[in-house]
Amino acid sequence: MRVPLLDLGPQLHSLRPRMLDALTRVLDSTGYILGPEVTDFEERIAAYCGTKCAIGLSSGTDALLAALMSLDIGPGDLVLTTPYSFFATMGVVLRVGALPVFVDIDPDSFNMNADQAAEALARDHKNGRKIKAILPVHLYGQCADMPKLSRLAQEYAVPLIEDAAQAIGAECPFEQPDGSVIWKRSGNLGLCGCFSFFPSKNLGGMGDGGMLTTSDEQYGALVRSVRNHGEEGRYYHKRVGGNFRLDALQAAILSVKLDYLDSWHQGRAANAAQYRKLFADAGLTDNPVRLPQELYAQVPGAAEHHHHIYNQFVIRVRRRSERDKLRQYLLDHEIGCAIYYPLCLHQQECLPAAMRGAHLPVAEEAAATSLALPIFPELQAEQLAFVVATIQKFYKSC
Ligand SMILES: *Cc1c(COP(=O)(O)O)cnc(C)c1O
C-alpha cells in the first residue's frame, strides 16, 4: 500500500469544475492584478479570522516581510523569535537588516517558550530596548502561548506578529478574569497575522500566495502601500515597498477552497485522533514514540474549536539515529514522511558564525528526533493503520 505524505489529487478531483469556473472567470475578466477577486477573498479571510482588515500578498514570506517593513524594522533592531521554524521566519528578519534573538521552544508544543521570551524581553529592557517585534510561529497548526505572549507584548509595548503560515483557522483559548474562556483565531491574536497559501498548507493555492490580517486599520493601510511599492496615489511613493501582490487567479482559486477549509480541518483532526488510538493499541506510546501534544485539548469547549489544525502530524522518537532509520524504513515501505526541520534556524550557515554558537537544547533535540507522518484529510482508515503497523514492525525488527 502506498501512503503519500500529501496528495492534493482528491480535493482537485472534487473541486475541479468550480476551480475551472473560477479560472475562466479571471481569464475572461482580463483583470489579473488585484481587483474584485482579491478584494472579495480578502474580505472573506478577514471575516474568517475575525479581523478588520486582510491584505492579499504574494506569499507567506512576503506577508512576513511586509509586516516588518511596515513597522520600519531595520539595521540595529532585533526581533524575538523561535529557532524551530521554516527558514522564512528568520529570513525576513535578516532581509530587512535586523537580527533575530532566539529563545528555546517548549518541549510539548515545539512553539516559542513564553517564559524564556519574558526573560529575553526583561534583559532587552535593560539593554536599550532593541527588540522591536515578537515573532512567534504557530508550528504545525497549533497556536503558540498567545495569552502569555500578548501580555508581554503589552507590558513592553512591542508589536506581536504571528507567523500563522501553518495555522489558518487555528483557535487559541484566552481565559477571562471571571473564569470563562474566549476562543480567538490565529491572525487575530496580535498586531497582525501572516498566512501562506503554499500548496501544502491547509488552505493551499495553485502556486504561491499569502495574506496579512490586522485589526489596526492604520497599520493595514501601511501594509497595503508596502505591498505596492509604497505607493500612495498612482506613481507617488511615500516609502519603499515591493511588488508583494496576491494574484487575482490565486484569490479566485483560494476562494473556492475556503468553503471547504473547516471540513478539511475536521478531517485532519479525525486522522490525528485515529493515529492516537492506533499508536496506543500498538503499545508504542509514549515510548518509543511520542505523539504530538494537544496543548488546549483540556480547555472547556475545546471540542467545538479547531485548537489544532494539524498542518503536520509530527511524532518524536528517542534519538537521531533511530529517527533516520525509521524515516528510511517508512520510505522503503512507500510511506511518505519528512523532517520539519532537520536543522534549527540558529544553526543555519547563512548566519554570521558568532550567532551560530547559541545553545538551544530543546529545539536541537526536536530537530534530531521529529518526523512528520501523512495527515491530509482524505487519507483512508487502512492507510493510517498501515502507517502504524509499519512503525510497529520497524520496532519489532530492531
Ligand atoms: C510556509 C511557511 C512560511 C512561508 O510561506 P511561503 O508562502 O512559502 O512563502 C513561513 N513560515 C512558516 C512557519 C511556514 O510554514
The ligand as a Gaussian input file, in Angstrom:
#p B3LYP/6-31G(d) Opt

LIG

0 1
 C        5.226000      28.067000       4.685000
 C        5.775000      28.903000       5.763000
 C        6.229000      30.220000       5.549000
 C        6.407000      30.815000       4.191000
 O        5.323000      30.792000       3.372000
 P        5.551000      30.851000       1.765000
 O        4.159000      31.103000       1.286000
 O        6.091000      29.543000       1.348000
 O        6.438000      31.983000       1.465000
 C        6.628000      30.953000       6.635000
 N        6.622000      30.450000       7.875000
 C        6.210000      29.191000       8.127000
 C        6.206000      28.695000       9.526000
 C        5.799000      28.370000       7.076000
 O        5.428000      27.115000       7.341000

